[in-house]
Amino acid sequence: QVQLVESGGGLVQPGGSLRLSCQTSRRISNFQSVGWWREAPGKEREGVSCIRSSDGSTYYEDSVKGRFTMSTNSAKNAIYLQMNSLKPEDTAVYFCIAAYGDDCIDPTFWGQGTQVTVSS
């Protein structure tokens, strides 16, 4: 059984920053892709960012491009999401995911989620 455990969420003012972390119970290279999804109140879950293991290519959802940066540390089996210039519309539960397919489109494993609230 694969476990993904997120941390780093919290309350931040607009314009602020947060860094989410995800610890995986398996080597990141075991998956075709790893990434982050989020679910905002009243909205469907959406993919935020993704790294493809085969070539390290990274994808970002349009609304977070230039503000969010995803990275991984294979030695620590860790996945990160640096979020800068946060906006109230970034408020959501953020999920770490791992997939056996490319591009994080159909996640195989989900973390429990961490709440991010952007508010003054």
Backbone as numpy.savetxt, mean C-alpha at the origin, in Angstrom:
# Nx Ny Nz CAx CAy CAz Cx Cy Cz
0.15 -20.50 5.23 -0.69 -19.33 5.23 0.20 -18.08 5.23
-0.09 -17.16 4.35 0.68 -15.92 4.25 0.04 -14.87 5.14
0.87 -14.20 5.90 0.38 -13.10 6.73 1.01 -11.79 6.29
0.19 -10.77 6.24 0.63 -9.41 5.92 0.14 -8.52 7.06
1.06 -7.81 7.69 0.71 -6.99 8.84 1.13 -5.55 8.59
0.14 -4.66 8.51 0.41 -3.25 8.27 0.59 -2.48 9.57
1.30 -1.38 9.47 1.44 -0.44 10.58 1.72 0.94 10.01
1.57 1.96 10.85 1.94 3.30 10.45 0.80 4.24 10.15
-0.44 3.74 10.19 -1.56 4.63 9.95 -1.77 5.58 11.11
-2.69 6.52 10.92 -2.98 7.48 11.98 -3.70 8.70 11.46
-3.75 9.71 12.31 -4.40 10.98 11.99 -3.32 12.00 11.62
-3.52 12.67 10.50 -2.55 13.66 10.05 -3.29 14.83 9.44
-2.72 16.01 9.53 -3.34 17.20 8.94 -3.10 17.23 7.44
-3.97 17.91 6.71 -3.74 18.07 5.27 -2.36 18.66 5.01
-1.69 18.10 4.00 -0.33 18.52 3.69 0.73 17.74 4.42
0.32 16.93 5.38 1.27 16.15 6.16 1.70 14.86 5.49
2.50 14.09 6.21 3.05 12.85 5.67 2.85 11.69 6.64
2.77 10.51 6.07 2.76 9.27 6.84 3.53 8.23 6.05
4.10 7.26 6.77 4.77 6.14 6.13 4.14 4.85 6.63
3.53 4.13 5.72 2.95 2.84 6.05 3.99 1.74 5.83
3.95 0.75 6.69 4.84 -0.41 6.57 4.01 -1.68 6.55
4.52 -2.69 5.90 3.84 -3.99 5.84 4.90 -5.08 5.98
4.71 -5.93 6.94 5.61 -7.05 7.15 4.96 -8.31 6.60
5.67 -9.01 5.72 5.12 -10.23 5.13 5.78 -11.45 5.78
5.04 -12.57 5.79 5.56 -13.80 6.39 6.32 -14.65 5.37
6.33 -14.19 4.11 7.07 -14.89 3.07 7.94 -13.91 2.31
8.93 -14.43 1.61 9.79 -13.58 0.80 8.97 -12.89 -0.27
9.26 -11.61 -0.47 8.53 -10.83 -1.47 8.68 -11.44 -2.85
9.84 -12.04 -3.11 10.09 -12.63 -4.43 9.19 -13.82 -4.72
8.49 -14.33 -3.69 7.55 -15.43 -3.91 6.31 -14.98 -4.68
6.08 -13.67 -4.72 4.88 -13.13 -5.35 5.22 -12.43 -6.65
4.30 -12.45 -7.59 4.48 -11.72 -8.84 4.41 -10.21 -8.61
3.60 -9.80 -7.68 3.47 -8.37 -7.40 3.02 -8.15 -5.96
3.41 -7.02 -5.42 2.97 -6.59 -4.08 2.55 -5.14 -4.18
1.65 -4.73 -3.29 1.19 -3.34 -3.41 0.28 -2.92 -2.28
-0.39 -1.81 -2.53 -1.31 -1.22 -1.57 -2.64 -0.92 -2.24
-3.72 -1.23 -1.55 -5.06 -0.84 -1.93 -5.61 0.03 -0.80
-6.71 0.70 -1.08 -7.38 1.45 -0.02 -8.89 1.41 -0.23
-9.59 1.61 0.88 -11.05 1.66 0.84 -11.50 2.88 1.62
-12.04 3.85 0.90 -12.55 5.07 1.53 -14.01 4.87 1.92
-14.49 5.63 2.89 -15.88 5.50 3.32 -16.85 5.65 2.16
-17.74 4.67 1.98 -18.75 4.75 0.94 -18.25 4.47 -0.46
-16.98 4.07 -0.58 -16.41 3.81 -1.90 -15.88 2.38 -1.99
-15.70 1.93 -3.21 -15.13 0.60 -3.43 -13.62 0.65 -3.20
-13.06 -0.51 -2.89 -11.62 -0.60 -2.76 -10.97 -0.31 -4.11
-9.82 0.36 -4.03 -9.10 0.68 -5.25 -7.61 0.45 -5.06
-6.95 0.09 -6.15 -5.51 -0.08 -6.11 -4.82 1.27 -6.05
-3.82 1.39 -5.20 -3.10 2.64 -5.02 -1.71 2.57 -5.66
-1.01 1.49 -5.38 0.33 1.35 -5.93 0.69 -0.12 -6.00
1.67 -0.43 -6.85 2.04 -1.82 -7.09 3.48 -1.89 -7.58
4.20 -2.89 -7.12 5.53 -3.19 -7.65 5.52 -4.60 -8.22
5.98 -4.71 -9.45 6.06 -6.01 -10.10 7.39 -6.65 -9.75
7.39 -7.83 -9.22 8.63 -8.47 -8.77 9.58 -8.79 -9.91
9.05 -9.09 -11.08 9.89 -9.55 -12.19 10.88 -8.48 -12.65
10.42 -7.22 -12.67 11.30 -6.18 -13.19 11.35 -4.93 -12.32
10.65 -4.96 -11.17 10.69 -3.82 -10.26 9.88 -2.63 -10.71
9.13 -2.77 -11.80 8.34 -1.64 -12.28 7.25 -1.31 -11.28
6.96 -0.02 -11.16 6.04 0.47 -10.15 4.87 1.20 -10.80
3.69 0.96 -10.26 2.47 1.60 -10.76 1.87 2.44 -9.64
1.31 3.60 -10.01 0.57 4.43 -9.06 -0.76 4.84 -9.66
-1.77 4.86 -8.81 -3.07 5.39 -9.21 -2.92 6.87 -9.49
-3.65 7.41 -10.45 -3.42 8.78 -10.91 -3.47 9.81 -9.80
-4.39 9.66 -8.87 -4.57 10.70 -7.86 -3.42 10.77 -6.85
-2.56 9.76 -6.81 -1.46 9.76 -5.84 -0.10 9.95 -6.50
-0.06 9.99 -7.81 1.22 10.15 -8.51 1.90 11.45 -8.08
3.18 11.36 -7.81 3.94 12.52 -7.38 3.86 12.78 -5.89
2.96 12.11 -5.20 2.81 12.31 -3.75 3.17 11.06 -2.95
2.85 9.89 -3.51 3.11 8.63 -2.82 4.30 7.92 -3.49
5.08 7.24 -2.66 6.20 6.45 -3.17 6.20 5.10 -2.48
6.18 4.06 -3.28 6.20 2.70 -2.75 7.60 2.11 -2.87
7.99 1.32 -1.89 9.28 0.65 -1.94 9.20 -0.68 -1.21
10.20 -1.49 -1.41 10.28 -2.78 -0.71 11.69 -3.00 -0.16
11.79 -3.83 0.84 13.07 -4.26 1.38 13.03 -5.78 1.43
13.65 -6.41 0.45 13.57 -7.87 0.34 14.23 -8.57 1.52
15.28 -7.99 2.05 15.98 -8.61 3.17 15.11 -8.67 4.42
14.20 -7.69 4.54 13.32 -7.63 5.70 11.91 -8.14 5.37
11.68 -8.54 4.14 10.32 -8.95 3.71 9.31 -7.85 4.03
9.68 -6.63 3.72 8.86 -5.49 4.08 8.47 -4.67 2.85
7.29 -4.07 2.95 6.75 -3.23 1.89 6.38 -1.90 2.53
6.68 -0.80 1.84 6.44 0.52 2.40 5.64 1.39 1.45
4.94 2.36 2.04 4.26 3.39 1.25 4.49 4.73 1.93
5.32 5.55 1.33 5.54 6.91 1.82 4.49 7.82 1.21
3.72 8.48 2.05 2.63 9.33 1.57 2.91 10.76 2.00
3.10 11.62 1.03 3.35 13.04 1.28 2.21 13.89 0.75
2.17 15.12 1.17 1.14 16.07 0.71 -0.25 15.45 0.80
-0.54 14.88 1.92 -1.81 14.17 2.08 -2.99 15.11 2.00
-4.08 14.58 1.43 -5.30 15.34 1.25 -6.44 14.64 2.00
-7.49 15.37 2.34 -8.63 14.72 3.01 -9.19 13.55 2.21
-9.13 13.62 0.90 -9.65 12.52 0.08 -8.77 11.29 0.11
-7.61 11.36 0.74 -6.78 10.17 0.95 -7.23 9.37 2.17
-8.17 9.91 2.92 -8.68 9.20 4.10 -9.28 7.86 3.68
-8.79 6.79 4.27 -9.23 5.45 3.90 -8.55 4.42 4.80
-9.03 3.21 4.71 -8.29 2.08 5.28 -7.35 1.58 4.18
-6.08 1.48 4.50 -5.07 1.06 3.53 -4.68 -0.39 3.80
-4.68 -1.17 2.72 -4.40 -2.60 2.80 -3.12 -2.93 2.04
-2.26 -3.69 2.65 -1.12 -4.28 1.98 -1.59 -5.55 1.29
-1.13 -5.76 0.04 -1.57 -6.95 -0.68 -0.38 -7.64 -1.35
-0.57 -8.91 -1.62 0.41 -9.68 -2.38 -0.36 -10.53 -3.39
0.20 -10.65 -4.59 -0.54 -11.33 -5.66 0.36 -12.29 -6.41
-0.23 -13.38 -6.88 0.48 -14.32 -7.74 0.38 -13.92 -9.21
-0.42 -12.88 -9.47 -0.49 -12.33 -10.80 0.21 -10.99 -10.87
0.40 -10.49 -12.08 1.05 -9.20 -12.26 0.11 -8.05 -11.91
0.71 -6.92 -11.60 0.01 -5.64 -11.52 -1.01 -5.52 -10.39
-0.97 -6.44 -9.43 -1.79 -6.33 -8.21 -3.29 -6.25 -8.51
-3.71 -6.63 -9.69 -5.11 -6.47 -10.07 -6.02 -7.40 -9.27
-5.56 -8.60 -9.03 -6.37 -9.59 -8.34 -5.57 -10.11 -7.15
-5.54 -9.34 -6.04 -4.71 -9.75 -4.90 -5.07 -11.13 -4.37
-4.03 -11.87 -4.02 -4.22 -13.20 -3.46 -4.31 -13.13 -1.93
-3.50 -12.25 -1.35 -3.47 -12.11 0.10 -3.65 -10.65 0.48
-4.34 -10.44 1.62 -4.62 -9.10 2.13 -4.17 -8.99 3.58
-3.67 -7.81 3.94 -3.46 -7.51 5.34 -4.78 -7.12 5.98
-4.72 -6.81 7.27 -5.94 -6.48 8.00 -6.35 -5.02 7.80
-5.44 -4.21 7.28 -5.74 -2.81 7.02 -5.29 -1.89 8.14
-4.94 -0.67 7.77 -4.58 0.36 8.74 -5.28 1.66 8.34
-5.86 2.32 9.32 -6.66 3.52 9.06 -5.75 4.74 8.88
-5.99 5.48 7.82 -5.34 6.77 7.59 -6.44 7.83 7.53
-6.34 8.82 8.39 -7.31 9.90 8.43 -6.60 11.22 8.23
-7.02 11.95 7.21 -6.42 13.26 6.90 -7.47 14.33 7.21
-7.22 15.08 8.25 -8.20 16.05 8.70 -7.54 17.12 9.55
-8.09 18.32 9.47 -7.59 19.40 10.32 -8.41 19.50 11.60
